Amino acid sequence: MFKRKVYDALTEWKEKYSGNYAAMLEGARRVGKTTVAEEFARNNFRSYIKVDFANVEQEVLEAFDDIASLDVFFLRLQTATGVTLYPGESVIIFDEIQKAPRVRQAIKYLVADGRYSYIETGSLISIKKNVKDIVIPSEEHFIQVYPMDYEEFLWATGNDTYNVLRQLYQTNKPVGDSLNRKLMRDFRIYMAVGGMPQAVEAYVNGKNFEQIDKVKRTILKLYEEDFYKIDPSGRLSKMYNSIPNQLAANKKRYVISSATGKRMTNKDKEIFSELLDSKTVLISYNVTDPDVSLGATADDESYKVYLSDTGLFTTLLFNSVDKIHTKIYSKLLSDKLEANLGYLYENAAAQMIVASGNRLFYHTWKKDDDVHFYEVDFLIASNAKLVPMEIKSSNVNTHKSISAFFKKYSKKVYRQYLFSQKDVGHMEQLIYKPIYMLPFVLEELSGQ
């Protein structure tokens, strides 16, 4: 198993919260929830039972008929699985718990019983029709599981430069053209592969990018199947697939009707909320009046949508071809793609910001001509002030929006950053950083 940071979160749960809460690993499909749950159970408990509700044997499923009588339930579960449970030393994993809402409801009583610990994993677990007839237990300790971040990717690939990157960041000096080009190429490999463990495994095992892309397309196909199960009309799938095109069009907000090809209805809004619940996407809200409490003026009707994994974004971006060409990946890695791929880097930045524990916000406002708009890609709150961030693929000389933002809100701004492929630098108060340094900026802003 790859080293994952969520393992440390499970360790904290076991030490501090397992007596009163079940751990709920929440995230999109194929981000590694089950793998890390089993590895943790194997290393930290005397025994464990995993019940996969997506593929459960009838004998095991029947054990849950007597869940009201816990003594009988535990005996039947042990008999059906052939695993002995030890009070205080065993854990039961409920995998894909969203498929067994009644079992999820019983977590309250299982935790109160106190004999064993419990880990749940779930995808699409917030879908209303999955939980409408049950009482959601409050005895759940939620742990978000994201695709592998850049540090986890480097761990997996045996690249030990992450701490060196942190040290380079701390010097606050340019790293040099040659080294920066090498470090940017390393980061573009991460953008191409992404953080889905199966794709990373394919890369680590020496698969070429055509084979890696096939792995990612398989994951996208699974998502597609999930979406059609939730919404047979296909609108949910269209909403997901339109994300790269809407970002490429440089629109100031995501437009549902552009995805569906029809006028938006209340049903479309419901379907879109299910897309958000799937954890396959990230949403960034437009802030109408930027202040340190960013969520206070976030416009629920004006937002951008990103994919939760930039590797999947890269594949979906080129989904118009039946068979991906290695040439596309080679051009990405060598920074020779003809298109302006600022939105690809923007998606990578969104993924890093969310993985650091921050919500996503941006800001648009009209220019003096009252027709065109300025836009700051991301806003972070730090030190009781605002930190605007602009993301560029290459040209750092075009930064009118962030400069206009600083001029308008200078008293509210703590720092301002422009992230691109260029080396460390600055122009007056605007700080230039290569995008691979964004995680360290986020660490510093959060006081880590």
N, C-alpha and C positions, 0 to 999 in steps of 0.2 A: 504493500500500500504506500502511496505517496504521503509524505509528511504534510499534514493539514493543520491550520491554525484552529479549526473548530475542535480538534482533539483537546486542546488546552481549555476551551470553553466547557467541554464535557468534564474535564478534570475538576474545574471549579464547581460545576453543578454537583458532582459526586461528593465533594468535600463540604459544600455549604448548603445545598438545597435538596439533595435527593431524598431526605427524610420527609419532606413536605410537598415535593413537586416531582412530576414526571418530566423528563427532558423531552422537549418537542423540537426535533430538527426539521426546520421548515425551509423549503427551497424548491426550485424548479427540478424537473426530472433530469436525471443523469449528471447531477452536480457532485455526487459522491456521498450522499446522506447515509445510505445503507452500509456502504463499505466502511466508513469511519465509525458507525455505530457498532458494527460487529467487531472491528479491530479493538475498539475501546472496551467492549464487553469481554473479549478474549483476554485482554491484558490486565483488567482491573477487577474481575469477579471470578469466583470459584467455578461458576457455571452460568450458562445463559441459554435461553430459548428464544429463537426468532420465529415469529409468526408473520409470514408474508401474505397479507390479505389480497394481493394481486394474483397469488398462485398458491392457495392454501388447500391442503388435503382435507377431504370430507371428515375424516376422523378427528382431525385437529379442530376443524370448524365446529363440529358437534360439541366439543368441550365447552364452548361458550354458551350453550343452551342452559347451563347450570351456573352462570356467573353470579347469580344472586346468592348462591351458597358457595362462598369462597373456598371452604375446605374441600368440597366436592370438585369445584372447578380446578383447583391446583392439582388434585390427584389425577383427574382426567387428562389435564394438559401434560403432566409428566408422563403418564402412561402412553398417550398418543405420540409424544415426541421422543420418548426413550431417554429423556434428560432429567436428572435429579436436581431439584432446587433446594438450596440451603438458606434458611432464614438469615437475613443480614449479609449474605455473601453471594446472592444471585441476582441477575437482572433479566427481565423479559422485554424483548424488543417487539414492538408492534409496528411492522413495516407497512407502508402505504395505508395508514390508519384512516385516511379519508374514505376508503372503501368499506369501512366497518364503523359507521357513526355510533351504533349502540355500544360498541366496545369502547369507543372514545368517551362516551358519556360515563361509562363505568370506571374510568380512571380515578374519579373522585373517591370511590369506595376502595379501589385497589391500593391507592396511596395511603388512605386512612388506615387500612389494615396493617401496613407497616412491615410485612414479612419480607418483601422484595422491592427492588428498585425497578423503574420502568423508563424505557426510551421509546419514544414514538418518532416515526418519520412520516412526512406527508408532502404531497404535491397537490396543488389546486385545493388545499384543505379548507379554504375560506368560501368556496362556492356555496351559495345559500341553499341550493337544493340538496346538498350533501348533509346539512346540519339543521335544516328547518324544523325537524321533528324531535330534536334532542336538546338537552341543556348542556351548553358548552362548559366543560369543567374549568374551574379557576385554578386547579392544581396542576398547571402546566408551566414549565420554565422554558420560554421560547428561545431558541438559538437559530439565528439565520445562517444558512449555508449557501455561500455564493460560489460561482466558478472559481477556480484557482487564481489567486492574484499573482502579480508579477514576481513577488518574492517566492511564493510557493512553486511557480513555474521554474524559476532558477534552481530551487532545491531539487526539483524533479529531474532537471536536465544536467545536474552536476556542475552547474555554473556557480562558482562561489564568489561572484563579484558584488553581491548585493550590499554587504557591509562596506566594501570599498566604495560603492556608489554613495552610501551614507556619509562616509568620511570625505569624499570629494564634495558633496553638498555642503558639509559643515565648514569647508575652507572658504566658501563663498567666492571662489575664483574660477576663471575659465579652466576647463579640463584640457583644452587643446583640440585643434581641428581633427587630427588623425584619430585620437582616442574617442572623441565625441562621435565621429562617423561610425566607429566600431560599436560603441555603446548604443547608438541609435539603430544600427542594424540588428543587434541583439533584441532590442525592444520591438522592432518590426516583425521579428520572428514570432514573438509572443502575440502580437496583433494578428498574425496570419494563422497561427495554431489555435490560439485562444486558451481558455482555462477549463474546458470540459475535460475531466480526467481521461476519458477514452481517447480523445484527440491528442492529449499530452502523451499518453502511453504509446500511441502510434508513432509520434515524433521521436520519443525516447528510444523506441525499438527500431529506428532507422527507416521508417516508411517515408516514401516521397510525398510531396505535397498533393499529388493527385489522389493518393491513397488516404492521406489525412483528410482531404476534403470529402472523400466518400464517407468517412466516419462521421463527419459533421452533418452531411446530408441525411444520414440515417437518423441522427438525433432530431434534425428538423422535421423529418417524416413522422417521427414519434409525436412531436409537438402537434403536427398537423392532424394526426389521428385523434389526439386528445381534444383539440379544438373542435373537430367535427362531432365528437361524442357530446360535447357541451352545447354546440350550436350547429345542427345539421344543415342550416341554411348556407353556411360557408362564410358568413360575414365576419366571424371572429378570426378565421384564418386570413381573410383579406386584410383585416386591421393589422395583424402581425406582419404579414408579408410586405405591407406598404411602408413600413417604418424607414428602411434605407432610402427609398425614393423620396419620401417626404422630407427627410433631412437633407438629401442631395439638392432638393429644390430650394433650399435655403428659406423655407417659410418660417414666419415668426411663431407659428404654433402648429400642432398636429390637427388635421382636419379629418374627422371620421367619415364625412361624406365623400372625401377624395379617395378614401380606401374602399368604400362600398360601392361607389358610383351612383348612389341614390341620396335623396334628402334624408338628413339624420332624424331618427325617431327616438322616442323614449326607450324602445326595445334595444336600439343600437347602444344607448348609454348603459343599459344593463349588461349587454354583451361586452362592452368595453371594460366595465368594472371587473368582469370575470377574467379578462385578459390581464389586468393588473394583479388579480389574485393568483394567477398562475405562476407568478414570480419569474416568468420568462422575459419580462420587460422592466424597464426603469422609467419612472415618470418625473419630469422636471416642471415645476410650476412657475408661471410668470408672476413676478412680484410687482404689484402696481405702485407701491410706495416703499422703496427700499429702506429698511431699518434693521436693527440688530435682531428683532423678533421677526424673522423673515416669513414664517408661516402665517403671521397675523394678516398680511395683505396679499397672500397668494391667491391668484384668480383660479378658481376651480374649473373655469370654462376655457382657460388659456394655458396650454401646456405643450411640452415636447415629450416624445417617447423615444427611448433608446432600447437596444437589446441588452440583456443582462450579461451576455458574453460577446466580446468583440470578435472572437474567432468565428462564431456563428454569424455575426454581422457581416464579416468579410465574405463568407460563403453566400449568404442571402443577397448580398450586394451584386454578386455576379451570377445570380440564379437564372438569368435569362438564357444562359447556355446550357445545353443538355449535359455536356461533359466539360468539367472545368479543365482549363489548359494550364499546364505548369508554368507557361509563359506569364500568366497573370501574377502568379505568386513570385516568380523571379523578378518581375518588374516592381512589385510591392517591396520586396526585400532590398532591391537596389535603388529604391525611391525614383523609379522611372515611369510610373503610371502616368498616362497623359492627363487623366481627369484630376481636378482639384479635389483631393481627398481630405479636406479639412474636417468633414463630418465623420470620417472614419477615426481620426484622432480624437474628435469630440466624444465619440462613443466610448473610446478607451478611457478618456478622462472621467466620463460619467461613471463608468464601472469602478474606477479607483476611488472616486469620491464616496460612492455608496459603501464600498467595502471598508472604508475608513470610519464608517458610522455616521456619516453626514447625509442629510436629505438633499435633494437636488432643487435648486432654484436658479432662475435667470431673470433678466430684466430687459424690456424693450420700451422705447419711448420715441415720440415723433421728433424728427429733425425740424429745423427752423422753417423748411419749405412746407411743413404740415402735411406732407405726402409720404415721404420716405421715413425709415425708422433706423435708429441706433439699436444695437443689441449687445449686451454683455452675456457671454456664454454661461457662466456660473457665478453664483454669489455664495460666499461662506461667511458665517459670523465668527469673529474671534476677538478677544480682548475688548468686548463690548462695542466693537465696531465692525465694519464690513470689509470683506476681502473680495474684490472683483477679479475674475479670471477670464482670460481670453485664450482660445485654443486655435493654433494655426498649424497647417501642414508644413509650410515653408516660409512664406513671406512675412517676416517680423516687422517690416516697415509700414504695413497697413494695420493701424491700430486706432482708427478714429473713434470707434465706439468706446473703448475703455478710457481713452483720453478725455472724451466728452463726459463720461460718467464721473471721472475724478474731478473734473472742473465743476460739475453740477453738485456733487455730494462730497466735496473734499473734506468737510468737517466730520463726516461719518466713516471715512476710509482709513483703515489701519495699514494695509499694504495692497498693492495691485501687481498682478502677475500676468505675463504673457508666456504661454508654454508652446513650444514648437520643436523643430529638430535642431535648432541652432544652439550654440554654446551659451554658457552663462554670461550675462551682461546686464546692462541697464541703460535707460535713457531717462534722465531726470528721475522722477519717482517710480517709473515703470520698471519692474524687475523682469529680466529675461531668464528663463530656465528651460533646459531641454525637458521634454515631457517625461522621460524616465525618472526625473527628480520630483515629480508631483507627489508621490507617496510620502517623501520626506518633508515637503512643504506642509502637507496635511498633518503629519505627526507633530511638527513644530506648532502649527496653529492650534492644535488641540491640547498642547501642553504635555505631550507624551515624551 
